[in-house]
Amino acid sequence: MSGGYFDRNIYAIGEIAASIEHDIARALRPKPEKVHKDYWTIYEHDSPCSCRSFGGWGYMAFDKYEEAESFLLSRKGVVKAEERYIDRRRFEDDVVFQSTDSYMVETPNEEHIPVLYTIHHCIYNHYPDDADVLELTDETIETMKEAYRQIRIAEIYATRIDWMMSGDDGEDDLQERLNEDLEAFEKEFQTKDWACSYEDDED
């Protein structure tokens, strides 16, 4: 390896291409089976425009709606909501409980509204927490492949000019070696096994 006219900037071009190649491989490798989640949780509405998990302890999960309701009923200072607070237009779920001693902040016209509680049904599938999964559409993957191709071509051009400007190659060598490198890369690109790139990095 010679050159040096562009210092280490050419390495940065190669690192970008390598990162794109790695992410394409991540997106193409087989995905693990998703974990199914189906539970009920409690949201605490302490302002008109925001909510949080009850008590701020992270998500509490209950197998049944009745279990979440029973939990709220057992809490001191929590009662069933008054009719005027049961408003589906304001919250995603029915308001079912309210606080007797805590009030919302940032209410319009400093209105005195108690902290409200809703019970929300969560149903979704997700990959295991320790899974390294990247989901991309086919269109995005093809765009990233073309980006990788263009960046690698830029790297080849920069390398050949770097060698010429550093005095390692003459002007007569520039076009010949550039054509050789571009031809070799195009052959590599057309036969590239993108999925193997991730496995190579893991090794």
Secondary structure, 3 states (H helix, E strand, C coil): CCCCCCCCHHHHHHHHHHHHHHHHHHHHCCCCCCEEEEEEEEEEEEECCEEEEHHHCCCCCECCHHHHHHHHHCCCCEEECCHHHCCCCCCCCCEEEEEEEEECCCCHHHCCCEEEEEEEEEEEEECCCCCCCCCCCHHHHHHHHHHHHHHHHHHHHHHHHHHHHCCCCCHHHHHHHHHHHHHHHHHHHHCCCCCHHHHHHHC
